[in-house]
């Protein structure tokens, strides 16, 4: 099985969708994740926000954010298929971010190590800002 | 008039590089009259290792009202952070947190 990957998924529902319908969509997604041996790390309902541009006829939308661990690309495929067919969803986006987080961790660690070695000055900065 | 082979070659070289440009030579003589303030990358100052596409308020400051990304020669962002910023802005656009280049 493939290594574990970390995804962020955001979907936008119509602003007039009743909360129960949104929960219904959410639970189907969670079910898919479970079936595919992934796990949902976090669910955030951002609520109704203004959209930067119109989608369909809506100028605002109900944003829902999920952070998901998964091992199979099939899982994302299925999640996106469900989102596509579910009626209240205006738009969705999945981003795989584990590699970026890995890079972030690496950079942060390196910075800390450098700081630990030379605590006299903030490391890694050009010495241009003198006066 | 016949063209000598030397002249075009010579003039071509001088107009290319360090030679004086035809019009804008005179007022530009005193080179360092004012020192422009050096721009520093905001992300480097804040020691940012990951630019989150969900932070629309932050990204907003790096796009114009039109929705275009502000070039780094203006914002002073370093190449690496501008690259990350670009990705973040594109993602944010995709999910309607930021506008595409439209609407003035």
Interface residues (C-beta under 8 A of the other chain):
Chain A: X10 X12 X51 X52 X53 X55 X61 X65 X91 X93 X95 X100 X101 X103 X104 X107 X108 X111 X125 X128 X129
Chain B: X38 X40 X44 X47 X49 X50 X53 X54 X67 X91 X93 X94 X95 X96 X97 X98 X99 X100 X102 X103
